[in-house]
């Protein structure tokens, strides 16, 4: 039986390379919807929104929480540059839930001093982190 084809997925932030491995398939939150990428995909550049990347490696799944960024797809490699990225197993779920609660409190306030766009962004990031951590933990229970 021929080996399954793979594609190299690299996720980097301004601070570091968060993930670099060969994967069979990946799903990413493009601005116009969830996009799936397989090896030998046509070249593509797309913007990503805050969400969760799912990477499948043989029989294992990895989840990575990202904030907005850009994805450059080539037939044998996918490069993602995101503002932030965090592997699901490194996410502190309690801290992410607290951040979501703080953002919700800010959004409920009607003060002109509150930057609602910033609070919405914080809430989106917290939700993505919670989803990634939940997906990671559900694999083991």
C-alpha positions as CSV (number, residue, x, y, z in Angstrom):
1,X,0.0,0.0,0.0
2,X,1.4,3.4,-0.9
3,X,2.0,5.9,1.9
4,X,-0.5,8.6,2.4
5,X,0.4,11.9,1.0
6,X,1.2,14.7,3.4
7,X,1.6,18.4,3.5
8,X,3.9,20.5,5.7
9,X,1.9,22.9,8.0
10,X,3.9,25.7,9.6
11,X,2.2,28.2,11.9
12,X,4.2,31.2,13.0
13,X,3.5,34.3,15.1
14,X,5.7,37.4,15.5
15,X,7.3,35.7,18.5
16,X,7.9,32.1,17.4
17,X,7.1,29.1,15.3
18,X,4.2,27.5,17.1
19,X,3.7,24.4,14.9
20,X,5.6,22.7,12.1
21,X,4.7,19.1,11.1
22,X,3.5,17.0,8.2
23,X,-0.2,16.6,8.2
24,X,-2.7,14.7,6.0
25,X,-5.4,17.4,6.1
26,X,-6.1,20.7,7.8
27,X,-9.1,22.9,8.3
28,X,-8.7,26.6,8.9
29,X,-11.1,29.5,9.6
30,X,-10.9,31.6,6.4
31,X,-12.7,34.9,6.5
32,X,-15.3,33.5,4.1
33,X,-15.8,30.2,5.9
34,X,-14.0,27.0,7.0
35,X,-11.5,25.8,4.4
36,X,-10.1,22.3,4.1
37,X,-6.6,21.8,2.6
38,X,-5.2,18.5,1.3
39,X,-1.8,17.7,-0.2
40,X,-1.4,19.0,-3.8
41,X,-3.9,21.7,-3.2
42,X,-3.9,24.5,-5.7
43,X,-1.9,27.6,-4.7
44,X,-4.0,30.0,-2.6
45,X,-3.6,32.9,-0.3
46,X,-6.4,33.8,2.0
47,X,-7.0,35.8,5.2
48,X,-7.9,33.9,8.3
49,X,-10.2,35.0,11.1
50,X,-9.9,34.1,14.8
51,X,-10.7,30.5,15.3
52,X,-9.4,27.0,15.6
53,X,-7.2,25.1,13.1
54,X,-7.7,21.3,13.0
55,X,-4.7,19.4,11.7
56,X,-5.0,15.6,11.1
57,X,-1.9,13.5,11.2
58,X,-2.6,9.9,10.5
59,X,-4.9,8.9,13.3
60,X,-4.2,11.9,15.5
61,X,-5.8,15.3,15.5
62,X,-4.2,18.6,16.8
63,X,-6.1,21.8,17.5
64,X,-4.5,25.2,17.4
65,X,-6.2,28.4,18.5
66,X,-5.3,31.4,16.2
67,X,-6.2,35.0,16.0
68,X,-6.5,36.6,12.6
69,X,-3.7,36.0,10.0
70,X,-2.9,34.9,6.5
71,X,-2.6,31.5,5.0
72,X,-0.3,30.8,2.0
73,X,-1.1,27.4,0.4
74,X,1.3,25.6,-1.9
75,X,0.9,22.0,-3.2
76,X,3.3,20.6,-0.6
77,X,3.3,23.3,2.2
78,X,0.9,25.6,4.1
79,X,2.3,28.6,5.9
80,X,0.1,30.4,8.4
81,X,1.2,33.7,9.9
82,X,-1.1,34.7,12.7
83,X,-1.1,37.4,15.3
84,X,-1.3,34.7,18.0
85,X,-1.4,31.0,18.0
86,X,-1.6,28.4,20.8
87,X,-1.6,24.6,20.8
88,X,-4.7,23.3,22.5
89,X,-2.7,21.3,25.1
90,X,-1.0,24.5,26.2
91,X,-4.2,26.5,26.8
92,X,-5.1,27.2,30.4
93,X,-8.9,26.7,30.2
94,X,-9.7,28.5,33.4
95,X,-7.7,31.6,32.3
96,X,-9.5,31.5,28.9
97,X,-12.9,31.4,30.5
98,X,-11.9,34.3,32.8
99,X,-10.8,36.3,29.8
100,X,-14.2,35.6,28.1
101,X,-16.1,36.8,31.1
102,X,-14.0,40.0,31.3
103,X,-14.7,40.7,27.6
104,X,-18.4,40.1,28.1
105,X,-18.5,42.5,31.1
106,X,-16.7,45.2,29.0
107,X,-19.2,44.7,26.1
108,X,-22.2,45.1,28.5
109,X,-20.8,48.5,29.6
110,X,-22.1,51.4,27.6
111,X,-19.3,53.8,28.6
112,X,-17.6,55.8,25.9
113,X,-14.3,54.8,27.5
114,X,-14.8,51.2,26.5
115,X,-13.2,50.1,23.2
116,X,-15.9,47.8,22.0
117,X,-13.9,46.5,19.0
118,X,-11.0,45.6,21.2
119,X,-13.4,43.8,23.7
120,X,-15.0,41.9,20.8
121,X,-11.6,40.8,19.6
122,X,-10.7,39.7,23.1
123,X,-13.9,37.7,23.4
124,X,-13.3,36.0,20.0
125,X,-9.8,35.0,21.0
126,X,-11.0,33.6,24.3
127,X,-13.8,31.6,22.6
128,X,-11.3,30.2,20.1
129,X,-9.0,29.2,22.9
130,X,-11.9,27.5,24.8
131,X,-13.0,25.6,21.7
132,X,-9.5,24.4,21.0
133,X,-8.9,23.3,24.6
134,X,-12.4,21.6,24.7
135,X,-11.6,19.7,21.5
136,X,-8.3,18.6,22.9
137,X,-9.7,17.4,26.2
138,X,-12.6,15.6,24.5
139,X,-10.2,13.3,22.6
140,X,-8.9,11.9,25.9
141,X,-12.3,11.4,27.8
